[in-house]
């Protein structure tokens, strides 16, 4: 009986120790800075190359072939403690002779989007691994040039005081062959299929063949900048959290601070 009693006492002590250690780990992990992610957390992000714009010179984005339209994805990088701001970017479109055929200043306002991480904390939806700046939500602008354009030039315009810089991505559409339309969907990963079907009412696996071909035909491809990195343009990596069952939150600053 004494042996059984000692065994039960040891099991109870082990259970208490386990509960205490679990509570301590939960408390410590929630106190860690939101930017500290484990390898598993990074696998739940969607990384993209993005290009900060300058105010003193243009960053050039040459197309693979002349296009009469393009898509810009931009956002503002905000100083710590800032949760939104307005900005503008200046766009120039160049023809085959190198002459500017369109010049436009685009004004936008953006806010920070939040999500819940694996520890349940409210954290910014997007982040950089090497910067304290907080990316705002992306703004999408589709440009219709009315004539073929060979190159875009972008630079930063006006910035609110809380906006540190503007970051941009340029995208183009490319011709697709009948063969690519036939087999292109199967060659995409499951995650790529889900991303392309985000704007549809049904998930990727429920789309018809015609709907899938339309998505492939209207797909946007990234356009890289011209020149030497660090001299003619800068590049960094933007991470967007893709937490399973995690809703994107348009959180108030107080909610984010209190998490």
C-alpha positions as a Python dict, from the first residue, in 0.01 Angstrom:
ca = {
    (1, 'X'): (0, 0, 0),
    (2, 'X'): (288, 234, 83),
    (3, 'X'): (438, 176, -262),
    (4, 'X'): (102, 250, -427),
    (5, 'X'): (64, 568, -221),
    (6, 'X'): (412, 689, -315),
    (7, 'X'): (341, 617, -682),
    (8, 'X'): (16, 814, -670),
    (9, 'X'): (192, 1102, -492),
    (10, 'X'): (465, 1106, -758),
    (11, 'X'): (207, 1112, -1037),
    (12, 'X'): (23, 1400, -873),
    (13, 'X'): (349, 1595, -835),
    (14, 'X'): (439, 1532, -1200),
    (15, 'X'): (94, 1653, -1304),
    (16, 'X'): (130, 1971, -1098),
    (17, 'X'): (478, 2034, -1242),
    (18, 'X'): (346, 1985, -1595),
    (19, 'X'): (62, 2232, -1536),
    (20, 'X'): (298, 2491, -1389),
    (21, 'X'): (546, 2455, -1677),
    (22, 'X'): (263, 2482, -1934),
    (23, 'X'): (130, 2797, -1768),
    (24, 'X'): (477, 2952, -1755),
    (25, 'X'): (544, 2872, -2122),
    (26, 'X'): (207, 3017, -2226),
    (27, 'X'): (276, 3336, -2026),
    (28, 'X'): (628, 3377, -2161),
    (29, 'X'): (532, 3307, -2523),
    (30, 'X'): (256, 3569, -2512),
    (31, 'X'): (504, 3821, -2375),
    (32, 'X'): (747, 3769, -2664),
    (33, 'X'): (757, 4043, -2931),
    (34, 'X'): (516, 3973, -3221),
    (35, 'X'): (803, 3969, -3470),
    (36, 'X'): (969, 3666, -3307),
    (37, 'X'): (845, 3376, -3514),
    (38, 'X'): (943, 3013, -3508),
    (39, 'X'): (1027, 2815, -3822),
    (40, 'X'): (675, 2675, -3815),
    (41, 'X'): (532, 3028, -3807),
    (42, 'X'): (735, 3131, -4111),
    (43, 'X'): (591, 2837, -4305),
    (44, 'X'): (250, 2996, -4242),
    (45, 'X'): (347, 3319, -4419),
    (46, 'X'): (340, 3429, -4781),
    (47, 'X'): (668, 3609, -4867),
    (48, 'X'): (692, 3857, -5154),
    (49, 'X'): (964, 4078, -5298),
    (50, 'X'): (867, 4446, -5266),
    (51, 'X'): (1045, 4764, -5374),
    (52, 'X'): (1056, 5085, -5166),
    (53, 'X'): (1012, 5396, -5379),
    (54, 'X'): (1236, 5702, -5362),
    (55, 'X'): (1135, 6067, -5368),
    (56, 'X'): (1445, 6195, -5547),
    (57, 'X'): (1449, 5959, -5846),
    (58, 'X'): (1235, 5712, -6037),
    (59, 'X'): (1252, 5334, -6012),
    (60, 'X'): (1216, 5178, -6360),
    (61, 'X'): (999, 4873, -6429),
    (62, 'X'): (1036, 4755, -6794),
    (63, 'X'): (769, 4519, -6925),
    (64, 'X'): (853, 4189, -7096),
    (65, 'X'): (664, 4322, -7399),
    (66, 'X'): (448, 4631, -7469),
    (67, 'X'): (124, 4643, -7267),
    (68, 'X'): (-174, 4875, -7266),
    (69, 'X'): (-250, 4807, -6898),
    (70, 'X'): (-69, 4721, -6576),
    (71, 'X'): (-143, 4664, -6210),
    (72, 'X'): (24, 4842, -5918),
    (73, 'X'): (20, 4702, -5564),
    (74, 'X'): (137, 4962, -5312),
    (75, 'X'): (129, 5019, -4940),
    (76, 'X'): (270, 5254, -4681),
    (77, 'X'): (533, 5153, -4427),
    (78, 'X'): (437, 5324, -4103),
    (79, 'X'): (646, 5438, -3808),
    (80, 'X'): (591, 5256, -3475),
    (81, 'X'): (268, 5361, -3308),
    (82, 'X'): (107, 5480, -3634),
    (83, 'X'): (-197, 5287, -3760),
    (84, 'X'): (-275, 5452, -4094),
    (85, 'X'): (-182, 5732, -4330),
    (86, 'X'): (-218, 5892, -4671),
    (87, 'X'): (40, 5896, -4946),
    (88, 'X'): (80, 5952, -5317),
    (89, 'X'): (298, 5804, -5587),
    (90, 'X'): (397, 5950, -5922),
    (91, 'X'): (366, 5722, -6225),
    (92, 'X'): (518, 5778, -6568),
    (93, 'X'): (449, 5548, -6866),
    (94, 'X'): (704, 5538, -7148),
    (95, 'X'): (648, 5436, -7510),
    (96, 'X'): (882, 5250, -7744),
    (97, 'X'): (1072, 5571, -7822),
    (98, 'X'): (1138, 5639, -7454),
    (99, 'X'): (904, 5937, -7445),
    (100, 'X'): (663, 5987, -7154),
    (101, 'X'): (310, 5929, -7282),
    (102, 'X'): (136, 5942, -6943),
    (103, 'X'): (218, 6105, -6609),
    (104, 'X'): (-12, 6075, -6312),
    (105, 'X'): (-2, 6130, -5936),
    (106, 'X'): (-212, 5872, -5751),
    (107, 'X'): (-341, 5954, -5401),
    (108, 'X'): (-420, 5672, -5156),
    (109, 'X'): (-496, 5622, -4789),
    (110, 'X'): (-430, 5295, -4609),
    (111, 'X'): (-467, 5138, -4264),
    (112, 'X'): (-299, 4851, -4082),
    (113, 'X'): (-475, 4514, -4091),
    (114, 'X'): (-439, 4274, -3799),
    (115, 'X'): (-463, 3900, -3753),
    (116, 'X'): (-425, 3649, -3471),
    (117, 'X'): (-101, 3454, -3456),
    (118, 'X'): (-53, 3098, -3329),
    (119, 'X'): (-47, 3226, -2970),
    (120, 'X'): (-376, 3409, -3008),
    (121, 'X'): (-228, 3758, -2999),
    (122, 'X'): (-349, 4036, -3224),
    (123, 'X'): (-54, 4125, -3449),
    (124, 'X'): (-11, 4309, -3782),
    (125, 'X'): (-113, 4096, -4079),
    (126, 'X'): (207, 4187, -4267),
    (127, 'X'): (557, 4244, -4132),
    (128, 'X'): (928, 4263, -4215),
    (129, 'X'): (1185, 4041, -4048),
    (130, 'X'): (1449, 4317, -4046),
    (131, 'X'): (1255, 4637, -3977),
    (132, 'X'): (1040, 4801, -3709),
    (133, 'X'): (820, 4963, -3973),
    (134, 'X'): (464, 4831, -3996),
    (135, 'X'): (321, 4770, -4347),
    (136, 'X'): (-30, 4898, -4409),
    (137, 'X'): (-289, 4715, -4616),
    (138, 'X'): (-212, 4689, -4987),
    (139, 'X'): (-380, 4922, -5234),
    (140, 'X'): (-438, 4791, -5587),
    (141, 'X'): (-446, 5031, -5883),
    (142, 'X'): (-512, 4912, -6241),
    (143, 'X'): (-376, 5148, -6507),
    (144, 'X'): (-524, 5163, -6858),
    (145, 'X'): (-283, 5342, -7092),
    (146, 'X'): (-503, 5330, -7406),
    (147, 'X'): (-188, 5246, -7608),
    (148, 'X'): (113, 5010, -7578),
    (149, 'X'): (361, 5103, -7305),
    (150, 'X'): (712, 4963, -7271),
    (151, 'X'): (807, 5077, -6921),
    (152, 'X'): (676, 5230, -6600),
    (153, 'X'): (867, 5470, -6379),
    (154, 'X'): (759, 5517, -6017),
    (155, 'X'): (863, 5747, -5737),
    (156, 'X'): (717, 5851, -5403),
    (157, 'X'): (504, 6165, -5383),
    (158, 'X'): (350, 6320, -5074),
    (159, 'X'): (364, 6136, -4742),
    (160, 'X'): (175, 6186, -4417),
    (161, 'X'): (405, 6248, -4117),
    (162, 'X'): (355, 5891, -3992),
    (163, 'X'): (447, 5734, -4329),
    (164, 'X'): (815, 5638, -4352),
    (165, 'X'): (811, 5520, -4714),
    (166, 'X'): (599, 5381, -4995),
    (167, 'X'): (652, 5027, -5121),
    (168, 'X'): (543, 4908, -5465),
    (169, 'X'): (503, 4603, -5686),
    (170, 'X'): (428, 4615, -6059),
    (171, 'X'): (245, 4337, -6243),
    (172, 'X'): (169, 4259, -6608),
    (173, 'X'): (-43, 4009, -6800),
    (174, 'X'): (123, 3774, -7047),
    (175, 'X'): (-6, 3578, -7347),
    (176, 'X'): (-95, 3218, -7269),
    (177, 'X'): (-106, 2932, -7519),
    (178, 'X'): (-386, 2680, -7563),
    (179, 'X'): (-157, 2413, -7419),
    (180, 'X'): (-91, 2624, -7109),
    (181, 'X'): (-463, 2680, -7065),
    (182, 'X'): (-519, 2305, -7080),
    (183, 'X'): (-257, 2197, -6826),
    (184, 'X'): (-168, 2517, -6640),
    (185, 'X'): (-413, 2466, -6353),
    (186, 'X'): (-282, 2119, -6268),
    (187, 'X'): (74, 2255, -6256),
    (188, 'X'): (-15, 2505, -5983),
    (189, 'X'): (32, 2410, -5619),
    (190, 'X'): (-275, 2382, -5399),
    (191, 'X'): (-184, 2711, -5231),
    (192, 'X'): (-145, 2888, -5568),
    (193, 'X'): (-485, 2759, -5677),
    (194, 'X'): (-645, 2889, -5357),
    (195, 'X'): (-484, 3231, -5401),
    (196, 'X'): (-604, 3262, -5761),
    (197, 'X'): (-957, 3163, -5659),
    (198, 'X'): (-981, 3406, -5367),
    (199, 'X'): (-1221, 3641, -5546),
    (200, 'X'): (-1468, 3366, -5637),
    (201, 'X'): (-1774, 3257, -5446),
    (202, 'X'): (-1663, 2893, -5455),
    (203, 'X'): (-1330, 2740, -5347),
    (204, 'X'): (-1069, 2634, -5603),
    (205, 'X'): (-1174, 2267, -5610),
    (206, 'X'): (-1533, 2361, -5707),
    (207, 'X'): (-1447, 2584, -6004),
    (208, 'X'): (-1543, 2470, -6352),
    (209, 'X'): (-1284, 2417, -6625),
    (210, 'X'): (-1394, 2738, -6796),
    (211, 'X'): (-1358, 2939, -6474),
    (212, 'X'): (-1009, 2797, -6421),
    (213, 'X'): (-907, 2885, -6778),
    (214, 'X'): (-1034, 3240, -6725),
    (215, 'X'): (-824, 3273, -6410),
    (216, 'X'): (-516, 3151, -6597),
    (217, 'X'): (-577, 3383, -6892),
    (218, 'X'): (-617, 3687, -6665),
    (219, 'X'): (-332, 3605, -6430),
    (220, 'X'): (-96, 3886, -6323),
    (221, 'X'): (281, 3833, -6324),
    (222, 'X'): (545, 4036, -6134),
    (223, 'X'): (767, 4284, -6316),
    (224, 'X'): (1117, 4335, -6177),
    (225, 'X'): (1293, 4673, -6166),
    (226, 'X'): (1584, 4766, -6391),
    (227, 'X'): (1933, 4855, -6276),
    (228, 'X'): (2160, 4753, -5990),
    (229, 'X'): (2011, 4674, -5649),
    (230, 'X'): (2110, 4930, -5390),
    (231, 'X'): (2194, 5188, -5657),
    (232, 'X'): (1891, 5210, -5885),
    (233, 'X'): (1643, 5035, -5657),
    (234, 'X'): (1607, 4871, -5315),
    (235, 'X'): (1443, 4539, -5242),
    (236, 'X'): (1309, 4380, -4927),
    (237, 'X'): (1088, 4083, -4834),
    (238, 'X'): (734, 4134, -4710),
    (239, 'X'): (577, 3854, -4503),
    (240, 'X'): (201, 3815, -4484),
    (241, 'X'): (61, 3591, -4215),
    (242, 'X'): (-164, 3313, -4336),
    (243, 'X'): (-282, 3168, -4006),
    (244, 'X'): (-535, 2883, -4042),
    (245, 'X'): (-881, 2994, -3926),
    (246, 'X'): (-738, 3338, -3848),
    (247, 'X'): (-966, 3623, -3954),
    (248, 'X'): (-822, 3950, -4075),
    (249, 'X'): (-915, 4223, -3830),
    (250, 'X'): (-963, 4593, -3890),
    (251, 'X'): (-855, 4643, -3531),
    (252, 'X'): (-850, 4971, -3344),
    (253, 'X'): (-509, 5081, -3210),
    (254, 'X'): (-622, 5017, -2851),
    (255, 'X'): (-705, 4656, -2934),
    (256, 'X'): (-363, 4597, -3084),
    (257, 'X'): (-185, 4767, -2795),
    (258, 'X'): (-374, 4570, -2537),
    (259, 'X'): (-298, 4231, -2688),
}
